[in-house]
Amino acid sequence: MEDKFCLGILSISEAKMVKSKFKNLGVELDMLASENTCTTGCSPTCELWGKEKDKEMVIKVMQEEFSHNLSGHEVNHEAITAVYDAENADNKCQACGASMSGDISECPDCGLCYG
């Protein structure tokens, strides 16, 4: 029997998408149900398993996709901790960091509402 590794527990729809993506790359993944880890009902989940020989490639592809999905979403800690003060003439938007005065109720750059 071939050694396998578990990619994780995913919703059925997500597992099908991941399985299809890797099938296009020549990697077969198995969706398995386990009473101990999976759910049923309105939000069913399953375990997704791959062959040990494909593990390095699967991890590489998933890391690349994760990095791609995060690109452009760098955290601006200064903006997150900024406090909006309607009486202050110089505020920073908590979503995008744009400068704005206190007399407006919506960020001129990203549209975040403050009113």
C-alpha positions in Angstrom: 0.0 0.0 0.0 1.3 3.5 -0.9 2.1 6.0 1.8 -0.3 9.0 1.9 -0.5 12.3 3.6 -3.5 14.4 4.6 -3.8 17.9 3.1 -6.5 18.8 5.5 -10.3 18.8 6.2 -12.1 20.9 3.6 -15.7 21.5 2.6 -16.8 19.1 -0.2 -16.9 21.9 -2.8 -13.5 23.2 -1.9 -12.1 19.7 -1.9 -13.5 19.1 -5.4 -11.9 22.3 -6.6 -8.5 21.4 -5.2 -8.7 17.9 -6.5 -9.6 19.1 -10.0 -6.7 21.6 -9.9 -4.2 19.0 -9.0 -5.7 16.5 -11.5 -4.8 19.0 -14.2 -1.2 18.9 -12.9 -1.1 15.1 -13.0 -1.6 14.6 -9.3 -4.4 12.3 -8.0 -6.0 13.3 -4.6 -8.6 11.3 -2.7 -11.6 12.6 -0.8 -12.3 10.5 2.2 -15.0 10.7 4.9 -14.2 10.0 8.5 -16.7 10.0 11.4 -13.9 11.4 13.7 -13.0 14.4 11.6 -15.7 15.2 9.0 -19.1 16.8 9.3 -22.3 16.0 7.5 -25.6 17.9 7.0 -25.7 21.4 5.6 -21.9 21.9 5.5 -20.3 18.5 4.8 -16.6 18.2 5.0 -14.1 15.5 4.0 -10.4 14.7 4.4 -8.2 15.3 1.3 -5.4 12.9 0.9 -2.4 12.7 -1.5 0.4 10.3 -2.2 3.6 10.8 -0.3 5.6 10.9 -3.5 3.6 14.0 -4.6 3.8 15.8 -1.2 6.7 18.2 -2.1 5.0 19.3 -5.3 1.6 19.7 -3.6 3.1 21.8 -0.8 5.0 24.0 -3.3 1.8 24.6 -5.5 -0.3 25.4 -2.4 2.4 27.8 -1.0 2.6 29.6 -4.4 -1.2 30.0 -4.5 -1.3 31.2 -0.9 1.4 33.8 -1.7 -0.4 34.9 -4.9 -3.7 35.3 -3.0 -2.0 37.5 -0.4 -0.3 39.8 -2.8 -1.5 43.3 -2.7 -3.0 42.8 0.8 -0.1 43.8 2.9 -1.2 44.9 6.4 -0.8 48.6 7.2 -0.5 48.5 11.0 -0.5 52.3 11.3 -3.8 52.5 9.5 -5.4 49.7 11.5 -4.6 51.4 14.8 -5.6 54.8 13.6 -8.5 56.4 15.5 -11.0 58.5 13.4 -11.9 61.7 15.1 -14.5 63.9 13.4 -13.1 67.0 15.2 -9.6 66.3 13.9 -8.6 68.0 10.7 -6.0 65.2 9.9 -7.3 61.6 10.0 -6.1 58.5 8.3 -8.5 55.9 6.9 -8.4 52.7 8.8 -8.8 50.6 5.6 -6.4 52.2 3.1 -4.4 54.8 5.1 -5.5 57.7 3.0 -5.4 61.2 4.6 -8.8 62.8 5.2 -10.4 65.5 7.2 -12.9 65.0 10.0 -15.7 66.8 8.2 -16.3 64.0 5.7 -18.1 60.7 6.5 -16.5 58.6 3.7 -13.0 57.9 2.7 -12.3 59.6 -0.6 -10.0 56.8 -1.8 -11.7 53.5 -0.7 -15.2 54.6 0.3 -15.1 53.3 3.9 -18.0 55.0 5.8 -17.4 56.9 9.0 -20.8 58.3 9.5 
